[in-house]
Amino acid sequence: IATGGTLFYILLKKYYDTKQQTALIGAIAYALTGWGMYYLWFNHFHDVLALFPLLLIGIEHVLKNNKGWILALSLILLGMANYFFLFGFAILGVFYALFRYGQYFKANKGRNLKVLGNGVLHYLLGIAIVAYVLLPALGIVTNVSRVEDSSLLLDLFKLFFVNPSKTEN
């Protein structure tokens, strides 16, 4: 909880340029969120609470300093600590990065492609390094009974890709 709060404080203070008091209140609020407190009994959720701000710091560090080592490190740590959450965070991290890159693009018209390339390179590097955990985990996750018997992906596929005019009534 303290690690997550500290990393969130660094995110707010250094990368979002908030006042010290605002960053402190935000960090305390993040550290003591209902989600984190509810899952006190479920220990492996706290590594996610602690490391998620590091992913956001990594994205912001690429945009601000054009250095991606924190982004790669955050993906590696998230993958080793909790690969179930890495899948979601890696996908949502891309959406967050694209959103922030869009804001960055407007502000800095000079070195946009270099920053984008550096971010993509370090993102892929982090995922590639932690692949020794992810590849066996993917096999395990897909063979879990609740995933194996799930039809959610098939239902979503039908919803978005089946032509409604050709379906039977």
C-alpha atoms as one frame of an Amber mdcrd trajectory, in Angstrom:
protein
   0.000   0.000   0.000   2.850   2.358   0.863   4.690   1.555  -2.385   1.581
   2.230  -4.465   0.939   5.497  -2.646   4.559   6.598  -3.044   4.623   5.802
  -6.747   1.309   7.582  -7.231   2.714  10.607  -5.393   5.698  10.626  -7.776
   3.323  10.388 -10.736   1.231  13.307  -9.556   4.102  15.503  -8.382   6.754
  14.935 -11.038   4.806  14.050 -14.169   1.479  15.840 -13.699   3.093  18.889
 -12.037   0.569  19.166  -9.207   1.166  20.969  -5.942   2.799  18.986  -3.153
  -0.334  19.015  -1.004  -2.541  17.892  -3.904  -0.116  15.106  -4.788  -0.063
  13.958  -1.156  -3.861  13.875  -0.914  -4.072  12.034  -4.250  -1.459   9.502
  -3.150  -3.243   8.830   0.131  -6.557   8.483  -1.699  -4.987   6.046  -4.171
  -3.297   4.006  -1.448  -6.453   3.741   0.631  -8.970   3.157  -2.150 -11.912
   0.920  -1.463 -10.631  -1.614  -3.997  -7.299  -1.931  -2.218  -8.838  -2.076
   1.214 -11.478  -4.600   0.193  -8.821  -6.953  -1.153  -6.594  -6.795   1.936
  -7.350 -10.464   2.468  -6.333 -11.280  -1.141  -2.590 -10.632  -0.990  -1.718
 -10.955  -4.648  -3.862  -7.944  -5.555  -1.561  -5.617  -3.644   1.322  -6.054
  -6.037  -0.995  -4.698  -8.718  -1.985  -1.777  -6.517   1.686  -1.065  -5.893
   2.939  -1.418  -9.482   0.147   0.142 -11.552   1.385   3.722 -10.990   4.807
   2.606 -12.258   3.221   1.765 -15.624   1.729   5.258 -15.817   5.063   6.769
 -14.751   6.776   4.769 -17.501   4.409   6.125 -20.153   4.792   9.675 -18.881
   8.589   9.284 -18.706   8.701   8.292 -22.377   6.636  11.337 -23.323   8.545
  13.773 -21.139  12.145  12.526 -21.451  12.034  10.171 -24.469  13.482   7.365
 -22.319  11.571   4.118 -22.064  13.439   2.054 -19.503  10.836   2.728 -16.784
   8.054   1.585 -19.119   9.889  -1.654 -19.917  10.704  -2.203 -16.239   7.092
  -1.637 -15.183   5.806  -4.195 -17.686   8.448  -6.703 -16.572   7.591  -6.242
 -12.891   3.840  -6.401 -13.531   4.286  -9.563 -15.577   6.395 -11.275 -12.947
   4.203 -10.159 -10.061   0.762 -10.847 -11.535   0.434 -11.935 -15.134  -3.366
 -11.996 -14.975  -3.455  -8.242 -14.518  -0.612  -7.603 -16.950  -2.822  -8.564
 -19.881  -5.442  -5.967 -18.983  -2.973  -3.298 -17.946  -0.893  -3.759 -21.086
  -3.958  -3.247 -23.274  -5.352  -0.343 -21.248  -1.855   1.131 -21.037  -1.803
   1.400 -24.823  -5.076   3.346 -24.788  -3.762   5.630 -22.049  -0.491   6.123
 -23.944  -2.333   6.981 -27.164  -4.506   9.470 -25.299  -1.486  11.116 -23.670
   0.442  11.005 -26.953  -2.427  12.879 -28.588  -2.070  15.600 -25.964   1.707
  15.517 -26.352   1.404  15.719 -30.147  -0.426  19.039 -29.941   2.087  20.527
 -27.511   5.354  19.303 -29.127   5.282  19.281 -32.878   9.009  18.545 -33.272
   9.919  15.065 -32.101   6.635  13.190 -32.162   7.572  10.127 -34.209  10.792
   9.592 -32.275   8.888   9.555 -28.981   6.217   7.246 -30.395   8.832   4.851
 -31.760  10.758   4.848 -28.493   7.580   4.103 -26.528   6.565   1.241 -28.823
  10.094  -0.203 -28.768  10.328  -0.228 -24.960   6.767  -1.494 -24.607   7.579
  -4.466 -26.845  10.929  -4.935 -25.101   9.235  -5.159 -21.693   6.676  -7.662
 -22.966   9.403  -9.697 -24.726  11.579  -9.874 -21.609   8.708 -11.049 -19.428
   7.606 -13.570 -22.070   9.325 -16.313 -20.089   6.520 -15.811 -17.574   3.751
 -14.897 -20.025   3.976 -17.797 -22.454   3.572 -20.561 -19.857   0.965 -18.408
 -18.090  -1.053 -18.057 -21.281  -1.220 -21.831 -21.507  -2.370 -22.046 -17.912
  -4.938 -19.254 -18.239  -6.536 -20.699 -21.363  -6.879 -24.115 -19.722  -8.572
 -22.868 -16.545 -12.104 -24.274 -16.448 -13.790 -20.894 -16.093 -11.983 -19.651
 -19.197 -12.189 -22.878 -21.156 -15.976 -23.082 -20.762 -16.531 -19.368 -21.337
 -18.372 -18.252 -24.442 -17.914 -14.504 -23.920 -15.434 -14.084 -26.761 -17.675
 -16.023 -29.135 -20.722 -14.012 -28.042 -18.848 -10.732 -28.613 -17.690 -11.951
 -32.008 -21.277 -12.752 -32.995 -22.477  -9.403 -31.705 -19.981  -7.349 -33.691
 -19.318  -9.398 -36.802 -22.487 -11.290 -37.683 -24.721  -9.421 -40.094 -28.105
  -8.920 -38.342 -30.017  -9.020 -41.640 -28.768 -12.536 -42.368 -29.482 -14.009
 -38.950 -32.454 -16.240 -38.356 -35.390 -15.050 -36.279
